[in-house]
Amino acid sequence: MGRILLSITGEREETLELEVLDEATALLVADINVVHGNAELWDGDRRIARLTKHGGTHGTFWEIAGP
């Protein structure tokens, strides 16, 4: 697997796409940049996972769904 594409969809449906080195880095970047919303991890044309951030200001968690 090469670099992973992290695609973040914001609250207003705008999309930010970033290349990251690995899954751990993708989760870290998504956690910093997503307040409420979704992110997807892609390896080329194959979706690796869909991430959905839940919770409030102090108790957030990620729901991770497979391809």
Sequence and secondary structure as in RCSB ss.txt:
>XXXX:A:sequence
MGRILLSITGEREETLELEVLDEATALLVADINVVHGNAELWDGDRRIARLTKHGGTHGTFWEIAGP
>XXXX:A:secstr
   EEEEEE TTS EEEEEESSHHHHHHHHHHH SSEEEEEEETTEEEEEEEEES SS  EEEEE  
